Amino acid sequence: MTTEKLYRVHFTERFNIGGMAFSRQGRHGAKTIVECLESIATQAMSMSDFESGSYSAWSKTKKNGKFIDRLDYRGVAGHLVMDQHNPAVLTLYGHFGGKAQSDSHISPYISIDMCFGAPIGLGITDLDTYHVLTWLYARNYNVKYKSLPSGRAFYREVNVHEKNNANGL
């Protein structure tokens, strides 16, 4: 009996609106890591629905023919951070927040955490992370990352300090 090797992803979204905290969770398993990401993009409320023309806090918006970051109330660009601290786990997380109206108020925010797990006995390869990164860049997500667990920069990434929004991909 053979078992099918599946990538797994679990996400948690948190919203704080008017001092009320809400959270939402979801999970999915698929043969490829990109299929997992596509499933999360349809399940998570804070991810984009590009067919309807809406954008998320983590994506760039087109203004006057240029893509610009979406800024939260603090003036911080909404972005996802990619981290692979373990060869079998890839995480994406983002926080889009605001300023509290006064000391007696709680600041509004949206956050998301996505945790991808490799099939049992395997790791998430450099190519898998590159596919995730390319999928996000092709949809104009603002993504930040440092390096792979091996210490190498992501494939074809020449400048590891300033990202060029995947020009030429």
PyMOL commands that set and color helices and strands:
alter all, ss='L'
color gray80, all
select helices_A, chain A and resi 33-43+126-138
alter helices_A, ss='H'
color red, helices_A
select strands_A, chain A and resi 7-17+20-30+61-63+66-68+80-86+89-97+109-117+143-145
alter strands_A, ss='S'
color yellow, strands_A
deselect
rebuild
show_as cartoon
